[in-house]
């Protein structure tokens, strides 16, 4: 085909093999600096990235042969999408491949908050025995509010319902729930005021800023639990710390942060009722295999149609 692809972030080996078997010329260079990427991108027709590589305007301009950017994952915040399109570069992602893994992590974080699993692990290892202090709550019978009822939100709704939770949803882009019998649609303020647990599955828009800040916290129930496995910046972290210190938020779980990695002295780290992971929502063997395969299929189809 003569179609050259740069895999600038680690990709499942089977995905690399599938592209090569289809006749695509693939180079794996996963340790390029931004300057090195800018210098080398002109040699490639496509680039496959995950979250580490940033495809900004300067990379697009330098990619004089670039026709395709594939984000092996969901979010496109590390790609200047509109600029790429203005230069005739197609941008694709793999939105369905990691949905189940992210939803499962959200469930795991809810259990961690409800039963103090993170705190219990740390304190027990430290020699403490906080049996009396770590009284939790049951998830069954509680109301879960899902903000953003796309693929991940729907997967979470199914799992939460199976655990005996009542589910509500709100979505800025939809007027009706895609699963109304399982997760009826309500206005966001109603969701905030009725939910015992709230899980976010929405993109971050830097022009809008945080979707959850002081105004939204004021509407929530006292003692609410908050989970963010979506995007850093969706929650105002300063407002979250204040809400936790006031008791408005009983516990918070974050897989994503405004700054990644967060500073070692981040105020959230001083909170006891916290469950944290380092942006691993899609980091399962199964999800990465699906992500890689979907990314490979996109590249192969594009290469064939543009050969």
N, C-alpha and C positions, 0 to 999 in steps of 0.2 A: 504493500500500500504506500510505502514511503511516508507514513504518518508517524511523527515522532511525539512521544509523550514523556513528560517529566513527572515522576512521583516524588514530590518534595517533602512529603510527610510519610511516616510508616503506613503501609497498606498491607492487608492480608496477603500472604504469599500466593494463595490460590487465585486471587484477583490479578496479580501481576502475571502469573502463568497463563491465565485465560486470555489476557490481552496479547501476550506474546504468541500464543497458539493461534490467535486470529490474525496474525501477521502484523501486529502493531509493534513498533520499535519503542520499547520502554526503558528509560533510565531511572534508577532509584538513587536520588541524591537527597538524603534526609537531614543533612547537616549544613546546608548552605546558609550563609549569612544573607541578610537582605541585599547587601551590596553584590554578593556573588550571584544571587538569583537574578538581579537586574542585569548583570553582565552576561548571563547564560541563557536567559529566557528566549532570546531571538532565535535560538536553534530549534525551538519546539513549536508544534502546532497545538498542543494541549498540555494543560497542567492539572494534576490531581492533588488536592490538598486536604488536610483535615483542619484542625483549629490553629496549629502553630504558624503556618505560612500565611502571610498577609499579601493579598493581591490588590495593591493600591494602584493609583493612576500611573505612577512612575513605572511600575512593573508592566502594566498594560501598554504604555507607550513604548517601552523597550521591547515588548514582544511583537516585533514586526511581522512574525508569521503566526502569531497566536490566534486561534479560532475558537478555542473551547476551554472553559474553566469548570472543573468538576469539584464541588465540595463534597467529600465523602463524609456526610453528616447532615444535620438539619440546618443549623444557623448559617446565615450568609453575612454576618457582621464583619468578617475578616476579608470580604471582597467588596470592592467598589462596583456594585452591580450595575447601576445606571450608567456609570462612565464606561464600563466594559461594553454594554449594549450600544452606547453611542459610537463606539469604535468598531462595531460589527462583531464583537466577541460574544459567543453564547455562554451563559452561566447556568449550570445545573447543580442540583443537590440530590440527596437521597433521603427524603423526608420520612419514608415509612419504615426504613430498615431498623432503626433503633428505638422505635416507639415502645415496644414491650419492655425493653431493658430500662428505659427511663421511668416508665410507669412502675415497674417493680422497685426501683430505687426509692421512688416517692413513698410507696407503701412501707418499705423498710425504714425510712426516716420517720414515718408516722408511728410505727411500733417503737422505734428508739425513743421518741419523745414521750409517748404514752407510758412506757415502762422504764424510763431512765437507763436505757441500755448503755449508752455512751458514758454517762457519768458513773454508772455502776462498774463498768470495766476499768475506768481510770482509778477510781477510789479503791476498788478491791485490790488492784495491782499495787497500789501505794500502801497497802496494809490497813486501810480503814475497813470498817464493816458497817455500812450505812443502811442496815436492814430496816430500821424504823423510819429513816428519813426519805426513803425512796418508794413511798406509796404512790402507785400510778393510777391510771384510769383505763377502763376497757374501751376498745374501739367500737365494738358492736353497739348499735343503738345510737351512736353519735352521728351528727350531720356533717358531711364533707362538702365544702363548696369548692368547685373546680372553676378557676378563672382561665378560660381558653379551652374550648371543647373540640379541639382538633384530634388528630390521631392519638397523640399521647393522652390527652384528657379523656377520650373515650375509652382507651385501654384501662386507665386508672379507675374510671367510673365502674367498669365491669368488675374489676378486682375488689373495689371497695364495697360494692353491692353484695358480692359473694361473702364478704366478711361481716355482713349485717349492718352496714352503714346506710344511712339515708343520704342521697346525693342530690345536690343542686348544681347548676352551672350558669355561667354568664359568659358572654363573648361579644367583644366590640365589633366583630365582623359578621355576626350572624343574628338573625331575628328569631330563629326557631332552633331548638335543640335537634341535632341529628339522631339522638337517642332519647326521645321525650319520655318514654315509659321508664327508663332507667335514671335519667338525669334531666328533670324538667328545667327549662330556662326561666330565670328570674332576672330582675334588674340587679346590677352589681351591688348597690347599697343594701338591697334585701338579702342577697347572698352573704355579704359581710356581717350583717346583723344577726343572721340565723345560724351561721356555721360554727361548729365546735373546732373543726379543722379546716384550713384553707390551703389549697395547693395551686400554685401558679404554673401555667403552661402557655405563656405568651411571649412574643418577641420583645426586645428592648428597642425603643425608638429614641435615639439620642436627642432628637428635636423636641420630643415631648417630655423626656425625663422619666423618673420613677413612676410606676403605676400605683405603687403602694407607699404612701407617706403618712404624715401626721393626720391629714383629713380622713383618710381611709381607716387608720387605726382607731380614730375616735368613734367610728361607726360600728366597729367590731364588738363582739361580746367580750366581757371581762374573762380572762383565762383562756383565750383562744390559742390554738396551736397553728403555726404558720410554716409552710414548706415551699422552698423554691428550688426546683430542679430545672428551671427554664434558662434564664439568662441573667448574668450579673447586671446590676443597675435597675432591674425591675422593682426591687425594693430599695427604698432609701435606708441605708444601713444605720445612719445616725438616728433617724426616727425610730428604727427598729430597736436599737439599744435603749432609747428612752422609754419605749412601750414595754420592753421587758423589765426595766428597772421599776416602772410604775405598777407592774402586775397585770397590765392590760393583756400582754402576750405571755402566756404561761410557758411557752417553749417555741423555739424556732429551729428549723433544719435548713441548711444551705448546702447545695452542691456547687453553687456558682457565686461569684463575688464581683463587686464593682471593680476591684483591682485584683488580678490574678497573677501570681499568688498574692494573698493579702499580706499586709505588714505583720510582722511577728508580734507587735503590740496592739493589734486591732482590738478595739473595745469589746467586740463580740466575744472574744476569747475569755473574757473575765466572767461571762455569764455561765451559770451552772446548767441551766435547762437548755442546752444547745446540742445539736447533732450536726456534724460537719464532715463533708467529703470533698476531695480536690477535683471537682468537675469530672466525675466518672460516670455520668448518667448513661453514656453509650458504651462504656468500657466493659463489655462482656465478650466472651469468645463468640457467642452466637451472633450478637449484634455486629461485631466487627467483620465477621464472615459475610453477613448479609449486606452490610455497608460496602464492603469491598467488591462483592459480586455485582451489586447494583451500579456502583461507579464504573466497574469494568464494562458492564453491558452498555452504559451510556457512551463510553469512549468507543467501543467497538462499532456500535450502530452509527455514531457520528462519523467515524473514520470511513466506514463503508459508503455512507451517503455522500461523502465529500471527496471520495477518491477519484 
